[in-house]
Amino acid sequence: MADSPRLKQLFAFLDNNPNDTFVLFALAKEYEKLEDKEKALEHYLKLLNIDVNYVGAYYHLGKLYETQDLAEKAFFTYKEGMAIAKNAGDKHAFSELAGAKLALGDDDDFE
């Protein structure tokens, strides 16, 4: 897997700028495509560690948690992302995150 041309290219970009959030997001998505959930998770978490306001990561991270049967982690990831999206004024992301969160249940189910 690590020999894929796309991964090599992304890691070359990352070598030039280790904190490039767009490249980290792209790596996470590429690992998801390759069905390496552990590496995808690693890159989403690194991305959010660098930039907690990277709104787009919350939905995808939440969905990744769902594929691992981690509904509670997904729920709180969506909820955190909703707060970030609201602060950023990103109504589209807020709506997507709210829909994903609602599909899992409501606050009473997890809090």
C-alpha positions as CSV (number, residue, x, y, z in Angstrom):
1,M,0.0,0.0,0.0
2,A,2.7,2.5,1.0
3,D,4.1,2.1,-2.5
4,S,1.1,3.7,-4.2
5,P,2.1,6.6,-6.5
6,R,-0.5,8.9,-4.8
7,L,0.9,8.2,-1.4
8,K,4.5,8.8,-2.5
9,Q,3.4,12.1,-4.0
10,L,1.5,13.2,-0.9
11,F,4.4,12.3,1.4
12,A,6.8,14.3,-0.9
13,F,4.5,17.3,-0.4
14,L,4.4,16.6,3.4
15,D,8.2,16.5,3.5
16,N,8.3,20.0,2.3
17,N,5.7,21.2,4.8
18,P,5.0,18.7,7.6
19,N,2.1,20.8,9.0
20,D,0.2,21.2,5.7
21,T,-3.3,20.4,6.8
22,F,-4.6,19.9,3.2
23,V,-1.9,17.3,2.6
24,L,-2.7,15.6,5.9
25,F,-6.4,15.5,4.9
26,A,-5.5,14.1,1.5
27,L,-3.4,11.4,3.1
28,A,-6.2,10.4,5.5
29,K,-8.6,10.2,2.5
30,E,-6.1,8.2,0.5
31,Y,-5.6,5.7,3.4
32,E,-9.4,5.4,3.7
33,K,-9.5,4.6,0.0
34,L,-6.9,1.9,0.5
35,E,-8.9,0.6,3.5
36,D,-6.2,1.3,6.0
37,K,-8.4,2.8,8.8
38,E,-5.6,3.0,11.3
39,K,-3.4,5.2,9.1
40,A,-6.4,7.3,8.1
41,L,-7.2,7.8,11.7
42,E,-3.6,8.8,12.5
43,H,-3.7,11.5,9.8
44,Y,-7.1,12.9,10.7
45,L,-6.0,13.2,14.4
46,K,-2.6,14.8,13.4
47,L,-4.5,17.2,11.2
48,L,-6.9,18.3,14.0
49,N,-4.0,18.5,16.4
50,I,-2.4,21.1,14.1
51,D,-5.6,22.9,13.2
52,V,-8.7,22.2,15.4
53,N,-10.6,24.6,13.1
54,Y,-10.2,22.4,10.0
55,V,-14.0,21.9,9.6
56,G,-13.9,19.3,6.8
57,A,-12.0,16.8,9.0
58,Y,-14.8,16.3,11.5
59,Y,-17.3,14.8,9.2
60,H,-14.9,12.3,7.7
61,L,-13.3,11.4,11.0
62,G,-16.8,10.8,12.4
63,K,-17.7,8.6,9.5
64,L,-14.4,6.7,10.0
65,Y,-15.3,6.1,13.6
66,E,-18.7,4.8,12.5
67,T,-17.1,2.2,10.3
68,Q,-15.2,1.0,13.4
69,D,-18.4,0.7,15.4
70,L,-17.4,3.7,17.6
71,A,-20.7,5.5,17.6
72,E,-20.0,7.5,20.7
73,K,-16.7,8.8,19.3
74,A,-18.4,9.6,16.0
75,F,-21.2,11.4,17.8
76,F,-18.9,13.7,19.8
77,T,-16.7,14.3,16.8
78,Y,-19.8,15.5,14.9
79,K,-20.8,17.6,17.9
80,E,-17.4,19.2,18.2
81,G,-17.3,19.8,14.4
82,M,-20.7,21.5,14.6
83,A,-19.4,24.0,17.2
84,I,-16.3,24.7,14.9
85,A,-18.5,25.1,11.8
86,K,-20.9,27.4,13.7
87,N,-18.0,29.6,14.8
88,A,-16.7,29.7,11.3
89,G,-20.1,30.5,9.8
90,D,-20.0,27.4,7.7
91,K,-23.7,26.5,7.4
92,H,-23.2,23.7,4.9
93,A,-20.7,21.9,7.1
94,F,-22.8,22.5,10.2
95,S,-25.8,21.0,8.4
96,E,-23.9,17.9,7.2
97,L,-22.5,17.4,10.7
98,A,-25.9,17.8,12.3
99,G,-27.4,15.3,10.0
100,A,-24.7,12.8,10.7
101,K,-25.0,13.3,14.4
102,L,-28.8,13.0,14.3
103,A,-28.6,9.7,12.4
104,L,-26.7,8.3,15.4
105,G,-29.2,9.5,18.0
106,D,-29.5,12.5,20.3
107,D,-27.6,13.9,23.3
108,D,-29.6,11.7,25.7
109,D,-28.2,8.6,23.9
110,F,-24.6,9.6,24.6
111,E,-24.4,12.1,27.4
